[in-house]
Amino acid sequence: MDNFSKQIYEAGINDGRAEGLAEGKAESIKNLMSTMNVSIDQAMDILKTPPEERQYFKDMLAKEQ
């Protein structure tokens, strides 16, 4: 595999990991909301979600409803 192909491959792997982590965190937020009866903001506080990521998860979870 040449260097360019390797970079493309690694970028794809990294994108997949990031997407998987985001899906897992969204699932954790939903679970906290339902089991602990907390708001989305409270769930993200519990998970220590950075402020710059919060709107992303709010949008993601709104699409699921």
N, C-alpha and C positions, 0 to 999 in steps of 0.2 A: 504494500500500500504506500503510495507516495505521500509526501508531507501534506499536501493540500487535501487529499482524500481523508487522511487521518484527522485533520482539523475539522472537516465537515462531520465526520463520524462522531468525534468527541463533542462537538457542539450539539448534535442530535441527542446524544446520551445525556448531556447536561440539561437540555430542555426537558427531556422526559423525566428526569429526576425532579426538577423544579415543579413540573406539573403534578407529579405524584405527591410531592410534599404538600402542595397547595390543596389538593383534593383531600389528603389526610387531615390537614388542619381544619378545613371546612367541615368535615365529618365530626371532628372533635367539638367544634363550635356548636353544631346541631345537637350533638349528644348532651353537652352541658346545658343547652337551652331546654331540652326536654326533660332530662333527669333531675336537674336542680331547679327548674322553673325560673331561669334567669333570662335577662334580655341579651340580645346579641352583643351589646357593648360590655355587659358584665362578663359574658363568656370570653370575650376577647381580652378583657382585663385579667381574668384568671389565667389565660394562656400566655399572657404577656406579649400580645400581638403588637408589633410596632405601629405607631400612628400612621405611617405612610402605607401600610398594608391593609388598614381597616376598611377603606371604601371598596377595595377589590373583593374582600370577603363578603361585604354587605351586598354587592352587586351579584356575586356568584350565588349566594344563597337565595336572593330574590328571584333569580332566574329559575330556581328549582321549585318554587312554589306555584 
